Amino acid sequence: MSTALVPVIGYDKAAAISKKAFAEGKTVREVALAEKVLPDDEVNRILDASVRGEA
């Protein structure tokens, strides 16, 4: 899931989110929303599109 964020926030930030999510037993979405890397609606739009196979 974090790969869907790469074009928007960059590889390093997306990788850090993924690593933190794994370490804390949270989802990428939960960490991205908590970290406020993008507005909530944009995070949800990007990750929802990824789940639907549109990204």
Steps between C-alpha positions, in 0.01 A plus 500: 500500500777746576619483140186689397626796702847506339414723201350759735720497814815331373664167565670589829185624672291212368760248617512660845121478526505136395776415749321679784170330416665159511686573824188629676253249358301773328386549144676729254183708493497540880861616509469729197193667650663534843819645348300752294720446194210617284147620569282212621279504191801472269652209696166321486452573128847368410479188716139424399600522133790264570271243661261520204791454261470847352841628607 
